[in-house]
Amino acid sequence: MKMGVFKKTMGLVLLGLSMGLSGFGQVDQVKVAEFARSFSDRNEMSLEEVTVILNNARYQESIIRKMEKPAEGTMTWGRYRKIFMTEDRISAGVEFWKENKVVINDVSSKTGVAPEIIVGIIGVETFYGQRQGNYRVLDALYTLAFGFPKRSSFFTAELEKFLLLVKEENLNMYEIKGSYAGAMGFAQFMPSSYQAYAKSYDEGGSRNLMQADDAIASVANYLKEHRWKEGELVALPIKNMVNPTKLTPGVKPNNSLRFYSDNGYMPSGNLSPATMAALIELEQEDGMEYWFGFNNFYVITRYNHSELYAMAVFQLAEAINADYEAVKQ
């Protein structure tokens, strides 16, 4: 197990022990103490080491406010789309692809995941690594584990995985910054996803999602493991509706195109009537917009469980791919 960075960091903060668990602020101190003891008992880390770490975590009230009222929770598709479908984000995506084309194309070839989708996810998540977040991941997970009761169990588990992860991958836990929910790196993986799906591109070193190569490999691996199907469609707009029956929208492809056409939602192109699809309903300023979402659309929603997110990734990816191909001509 790699210990270099971890041990050096621990040495810098040992004096914090004399202060007790002073970083607790607005958190449940009983749960903090219970976590420290339990984590120490179950893992190769002394109670003293765990206490040092928790003593140097800081409660952030702004994180609680953001969790209570996430901005994206009330957005229509029309508003959400405008955030991501900008000329700046599209052109930056083309540049990111050009700068990392060897890695992106290699990873795409090995996994079957479309290169533009890899770029699109990183573009939506962090503007290609430029906006990885302003909160220390340790502070975010600490705050939510012990100061946000409604999600305490989830974030306590994520905090535990984070402490194990930084030790295993020889990362400095006090320097890693991410989102207010504790997601980190170019690809904004939570610690549990990091442990399960992150890949080292060269397969020889630690998995560092704060680096582009490993993030690219990890995004593709995540989608592959969630059953991305190479060469298949992601989504298609429904341009023709004939007296459509009111159906319940969703993201899982549970019905055939034959079923939808029988109910007035007419597919375009030469797709087999047996093709499975979901009915995607998106709210624009001037009314509803309808799409067929296929298996690969559903796979993107496993990365983030939102049809708005998946559609933003898809449309950004399509725009980036069009411009990238034009540059190649």
Helices and strands as residue ranges (DSSP letters): H 4-13, G 14-19, H 29-42, H 47-55, H 61-68, G 71-74, H 77-84, H 87-99, H 101-111, H 115-126, E 135-136, H 137-147, G 149-151, H 152-168, E 177-178, H 191-197, H 212-225, E 235-237, E 240-241, E 255-256, H 257-262, E 265-266, E 276-284, E 287-293, H 295-303, H 307-328
